[in-house]
Each structure stands twice: as C-alpha cells, then as structure tokens.
Amino acid sequence: YEKPYMFYGGQVFGGNAGDFEESDYKQYWVDVTRWWYGCGLNGWRVDNPKFYGTVGDGNWEWSRPRQYYRYHRRYWNKFATDLYTYGEVPRSDGDWIIGQFCNNGDMLSGCQNFGMFYDLSNYANGGSGSTMKANLVGVEGQVIGSVQPAMIGLIGSHDESRMRSRVGDDTWKQRAVFSVGWTYIDVPIIYYGDERGALGPKGGGPTELQ
C-alpha cells in the first residue's frame, strides 16, 4: 500500500480493490508472476476473470478485463512462453462467455469449461448422451480451434459436490464420468481426493469436501 493511487479505495471480497487500469498495478502483478515463475511455478488459475479491471466504480465492460490480460500476455511471452494460465467461468454466466478471455491466444491460455462438470454427472445418472455431446460441442464453438486443447475440462471443483456424491457408488457411473472427462480434447482437472473416490456434498458440513 505504498502507492495508494493503485487502489480504488473500496473493498472487494474483503480486500482492497486494485485499479487494474493503472499501469503500475498491472506491472506489479506481472512482477509477482515473474517471481513465482522463477521459483518453478508455471501455471495459474484465474478466479472468474470477468471481474478483473471492473471493480471499484461498479461499471462492467468487456474491454477492460480483456485489456488487462493482453497486457499480461505481452510480458509473459517475453520471459515465460510456457506459462499456462486458465480462467474460471461459472456456467451461470453462460457458455458463450468461456471464449471471451482466450480467443486468439493473446490473453489467457484457456478457460475452464464449468458446464462439463454438470454434463458428465447428468450423463452418468442416465441423461442423454446426445444432450451431453451437444453441450460440449456448443462450448467448442465459442473458442478458436487452436485454443481448444488448452481449455480446461472440469471433472471436480472446490465449488461443487464431489463427483462421487453426484453419481453415487455405482462404479460404472464413475467410470463413465472419468472415461469421457480424461479422453476429451480439453485438459482434464479434478479436485484432489476425487482420484480416490472422496465423498462430499456441497454445503454438507464437516465432510471430505473440506
């Protein structure tokens, strides 16, 4: 906080809201990224990227967070060409938003296909395979082809119930989820513990979800 002009002065999620349009603030995060990269870390998950560059004055414009990520990508490409970054995009925002922060490869490496989590569990529980396919292909249509292999296929998340809690103890249902999830074109991601069949309903109190 030695440079108060870098902050809006308000608070977001319990912390001071940074001005993501302020050049010193953007450069600060580039420097932080570079430091961690030097320590051997080469990947980041960006929490809900649509909020970056939009807080403080209450206005929400597509151009602002996208400019922020383009700024970062220019610097990342100079010192960390293999740096992998992906953004969390809740399905509640609509599948169309998934490609907004990674198209052309000049922002984030990819984004998280949150809807895939629900599509897989619905399919395992007796849902239509054609519906699941239509949803997955529909998301593919929101991103440019060269970016697709860098997208995240969500199988487990700290925001949702464990997959085993969603599909039950039927091992064939569990196999259906992981067979599709691990062989799809996206990069699969699980929440640690899913690999051993951990249980945990969302909001279920002191469970293995925690």
ZIMOWO-V444594 format. One record per backbone hydrogen bond with DSSP energy under -0.5 kcal/mol. NH is the residue of the N-H (numbers start at 1). CO is the residue of the C=O. If there is no record, write none. Layout:
nh = (NH	NH)
co = (CO	CO)
//
This chain:
nh = (6	7	8	9	12	15	17	18	19	20	22	26	27	28	29	30	31	32	33	34	35	36	37	38	39	39	40	41	44	46	46	47	48	49	51	52	54	55	57	61	64	65	66	67	68	69	70	71	72	73	74	75	76	77	78	79	80	83	84	85	86	87	88	93	94	97	98	99	100	101	102	103	105	106	107	108	109	110	112	113	114	114	116	117	118	119	120	121	122	123	124	125	126	127	132	133	134	135	136	137	138	139	140	141	142	143	147	148	148	149	150	151	152	153	153	154	154	155	155	156	160	162	166	167	168	171	173	174	175	176	177	178	179	180	181	182	183	184	187	188	189	192	194	196	197	198	204	207	210)
co = (3	4	17	17	15	12	10	16	6	18	19	22	23	24	25	26	27	28	29	30	31	32	33	34	35	36	37	36	84	44	86	45	46	88	48	49	51	51	55	59	61	61	62	63	64	65	66	67	68	69	70	71	72	73	75	75	76	80	42	83	44	110	46	90	91	94	95	96	97	98	99	99	102	103	108	101	85	85	87	152	89	112	113	114	114	115	116	117	118	119	120	121	123	122	128	129	130	131	132	133	134	135	136	137	139	140	144	144	145	145	147	148	111	151	187	113	152	153	189	189	157	200	162	163	164	169	170	170	171	172	173	174	175	176	177	178	179	180	151	186	153	190	191	193	194	193	201	205	207)
//
